[in-house]
Each structure stands twice: as structure tokens, then as C-alpha cells.
Amino acid sequence: MTSWPRILLATNNPGKLVELRVILSSPDWKLVSPAEIDIELSTVENGSSYAENATIKAVEGAAAGSLLTLADDSGIEIDALGGAPGYLSARYLGETASYEERFRAILGELAGLPAPQRSARFRCVIAIARPGDGAVRTVEGVCEGLIAETPQGDAGFGYDPIFYLPDLGKTMAQLTPEEKNAVSHRARAARAALPILKELTNE
């Protein structure tokens, strides 16, 4: 039996690291960041989908760290914008644009639209890559909601302040970590990844 007691989380995003460490916590493995194993990942995310970008990151991490590696790619899809920005969410308006600038642009595009026309979703694809053969498995999580009329809340990161959850009456950025990890796209994808991690760490 081959075992990977350590699993690399191939991200430099501190918010993602915090969320994934909570959801994927297990006595069967230790989750490590690139910095904790002294590697530097500077992945060029040039795929044409969430799955392609997540796979690129996971394969690079597995090769660099020689560990079973998990990576995610996620974004926000706004129906009134034809599903944009989608997998380009982190680069919407250019990589140097601030989220405040992105919010202004999106809210300007949706100005005057009633709630039924502000439908949107967060989507996350997680890729898990094995070291050595580079075999990859992927899973997906989706969270449906609406685009708020104004940004609200200061928790979370990314597009959380403008993503409104009608059932909870809050934006994603107004949720506690526990509330967010119960409903978010990343949490749903991570929970779907758990059985795969258990399978691969017990081969």
C-alpha cells in the first residue's frame, strides 16, 4: 500500500487555505501549503475551463512537491452577463483590477434589474493529482444565489460581498465561517473530494 500522509493544497490564496484546511481536516492526513514544504508555485492558468485550470495547478503541485495534490479553480457566473466572468473571474477587468473595481463594473451592468434577473452562481472545480503518474480526478460544487444591489459584509474574499443568498438573507461575506462552509461552492466540492482523498491515500 502506498500512502501519502501529507496532501498539498496547491494555492497561495490565504482565504482558500483556511477554508480547505477546515473542510478537509482528517486524522488520516496532514494538509500542507506550498510554503510549508518550501516550494513556490507560479502556475500560469491558461486553461479554457475551471477543470483545466484546476488540473494545471494540481499537476504542477504534484510534480513540484512529490505529494498527492489538491487544487481548485472557481468563479462567479452571472446569467444576465451570459455566464461571465466565469472561469476568468480572478482576471476580470485584468489581473491588477481590484475587487472594488470589479464590483462597480458588474453592478453597473446590472443596474435596475429586478432580483429575478440577477441570478448567479459560484462554481468550484477541485482537481486531485497523484505524484508520479500525474493521474487526475475532478469534482465540482455549485452554490446558487443572486447578485446584490450593493456590496455587503467584510468576511470571506473575492466576490463574496456581492453574492446574495436569499435563503439566508445575507451575502456570502456576511456569513460566519461555519455558515459559509455549510453552503459554499468550495465546501461542496471539497466534501465531494473527501472520498477520493481517502481512496487514494489508502491505495
Secondary structure as UniProt FT lines:
FT   STRAND          6..9
FT   HELIX           14..23
FT   TURN            27..28
FT   STRAND          30..32
FT   HELIX           35..37
FT   HELIX           50..65
FT   STRAND          68..78
FT   HELIX           79..81
FT   TURN            82..83
FT   HELIX           86..91
FT   TURN            92..93
FT   TURN            95..96
FT   HELIX           99..109
FT   TURN            110..112
FT   HELIX           115..117
FT   STRAND          119..129
FT   TURN            131..133
FT   STRAND          136..147
FT   TURN            158..159
FT   HELIX           160..162
FT   STRAND          163..165
FT   TURN            166..169
FT   STRAND          170..171
FT   HELIX           172..174
FT   HELIX           177..183
FT   HELIX           185..200
FT   TURN            201..202
//
